[in-house]
Amino acid sequence: MQERLLDPSTLKQLQAEAERGNAQAQYVLGGAYYNGNGVARNLAQGAQWLLKAAEGGYAPAQCDLGVMYQKGVGVDQSFDNAVKWYQKAAEQGDALACHNLGSLRAKGFWDKKLGFFQRMKLARARSDYVQAYTWFTLAAKLGHAPSLKDKSVLERSMSPSEIATAQRSVEVYEKYFGPR
């Protein structure tokens, strides 16, 4: 299926709504710049509009911004900012953000500025299977089916006490943020 390009009048309306502070319009406009949909592709400008939408509390923008920080696309790569934005989206019940936090914690963070062996060492240092299991469980409860498989794979590398700790973390999270 081919993506429909935004026409100039729609883009103008979208820009006006985004400038008035409409987080959904900011999100769509950010996506338009990020993907070059009806405008010249501009990753930095896409990131700026996504940031505005994310700061406005729009969970899909928070999750997408987390991806951008994790990969260093349109923004400087940052583990802390990736986690920050994924966490904010996850707190609103965004299943993909929960899954992405699980993946980030399972695999670790791959800093593009480092050499291969340094990246491997840092990734291992930042991986946390208990947290990964927690996030995969929450994502699965929110309906993200691939998280079930990832949780199952991860479970094979965990001790029974680590699994129990992760399950308690899920209960605490659900108590604080509501059942998922």
C-alpha positions in Angstrom: 0.0 0.0 0.0 1.4 3.4 -1.0 1.4 6.2 1.6 -0.8 9.1 0.6 1.1 12.3 0.4 -0.2 15.3 2.3 -1.4 18.0 0.0 -0.4 21.7 0.6 -3.7 22.8 2.0 -3.8 19.9 4.5 -0.2 20.6 5.4 -1.0 24.3 6.0 -4.0 23.3 8.3 -1.8 20.8 10.1 0.9 23.4 10.6 -1.6 25.9 12.1 -3.0 23.3 14.5 0.5 22.2 15.5 1.5 25.8 16.2 -1.6 26.2 18.4 -0.4 23.4 20.5 -2.4 20.4 19.3 -0.2 17.5 20.2 -1.8 15.1 17.6 -1.2 17.7 14.9 2.4 18.1 16.1 2.9 14.4 16.0 1.5 14.1 12.4 3.6 17.1 11.3 6.7 15.6 12.9 6.0 12.3 11.1 5.6 14.2 7.8 9.0 15.9 8.2 10.6 12.6 9.4 9.2 10.7 6.4 9.2 13.4 3.8 5.4 13.2 3.4 4.3 16.3 1.5 7.5 18.2 2.6 11.2 17.8 2.1 12.5 15.2 4.5 14.0 16.9 7.5 14.8 14.6 10.5 15.8 17.4 12.8 12.6 19.3 12.2 10.6 16.0 12.5 12.3 15.5 15.9 11.4 19.0 17.0 7.7 18.5 16.3 7.7 15.1 17.9 9.4 16.6 21.0 6.6 19.2 21.3 4.0 16.5 21.0 5.8 14.3 23.5 6.2 17.2 26.0 2.4 17.7 25.5 1.9 14.2 26.8 1.1 12.4 23.6 2.2 8.8 24.1 2.8 7.8 20.4 5.1 10.8 20.1 6.9 9.8 23.3 7.4 6.3 22.0 8.6 7.5 18.6 11.0 10.0 20.2 12.4 7.1 22.3 13.1 5.2 19.1 14.8 8.2 17.7 17.0 8.6 20.7 17.8 4.9 20.9 18.9 4.9 17.3 20.3 8.4 17.1 18.2 9.4 14.1 17.3 13.1 13.9 18.7 13.6 17.4 21.9 12.7 19.2 21.8 9.1 20.4 21.1 8.9 24.1 20.3 5.9 26.3 18.9 8.2 29.1 16.6 10.1 26.7 15.4 6.9 25.0 14.5 5.4 28.4 12.9 8.6 29.6 10.5 8.9 26.6 9.7 5.2 26.5 9.0 5.3 30.2 6.6 8.3 29.8 4.7 6.5 27.0 4.7 3.2 29.0 3.2 4.9 32.0 0.2 5.8 29.7 -0.2 2.2 28.6 1.6 2.3 25.3 2.3 -1.4 24.6 5.1 -0.6 22.0 6.9 1.6 24.5 6.8 -1.2 27.0 8.1 -3.7 24.4 10.9 -1.3 23.4 11.9 -0.8 27.0 12.0 -4.6 27.3 14.2 -4.9 24.2 16.5 -2.1 25.3 16.9 -3.8 28.7 17.4 -7.3 27.2 19.9 -6.4 24.5 21.5 -3.4 26.1 22.2 -0.1 24.4 24.3 0.0 21.2 26.2 3.3 21.2 27.0 4.1 17.6 30.0 6.2 18.6 31.9 3.3 20.1 33.9 0.6 18.4 32.5 -2.9 18.2 34.1 -4.4 21.3 33.3 -1.3 23.4 29.7 -1.5 22.2 29.5 -5.1 23.3 30.9 -4.4 26.7 28.6 -1.4 27.3 25.5 -3.3 25.9 26.2 -6.1 28.4 26.7 -3.7 31.2 23.3 -2.0 30.5 21.3 -5.1 30.0 19.0 -6.2 32.8 16.9 -9.3 32.3 14.7 -8.7 35.3 13.6 -5.3 33.9 13.4 -6.7 30.4 11.1 -9.5 31.6 9.0 -6.9 33.5 8.5 -4.7 30.4 7.8 -7.7 28.1 5.2 -8.9 30.5 3.5 -5.5 30.7 3.6 -5.1 26.9 2.0 -8.6 26.5 -0.7 -7.7 28.9 -1.4 -4.6 26.8 -1.8 -6.9 23.7 1.6 -6.7 22.1 1.9 -10.4 21.0 5.6 -10.4 20.0 6.4 -9.6 23.6 5.2 -13.0 24.7 7.8 -14.7 22.5 10.6 -12.3 23.7 9.6 -13.0 27.3 9.6 -16.7 26.7 13.1 -16.6 25.1 14.4 -14.4 28.0 12.9 -16.7 30.6 15.2 -19.5 29.5 18.2 -17.4 30.6 16.8 -16.4 34.0 16.8 -18.1 37.4 13.5 -18.7 39.2 14.4 -16.0 41.7 14.9 -13.5 38.9 11.6 -14.4 37.4 9.9 -14.0 40.7 11.5 -10.6 41.2 10.3 -9.5 37.7 6.8 -10.8 38.5 6.7 -8.7 41.7 7.9 -5.7 39.7 4.9 -6.2 37.3 2.6 -6.2 40.3 4.1 -3.1 41.7 3.9 -1.3 38.4 0.3 -2.3 37.9 -0.6 -1.2 41.4 1.0 2.2 40.8 -0.2 2.8 37.2 -3.3 0.7 37.2 -4.0 -2.8 35.8 -2.9 -3.6 32.3 
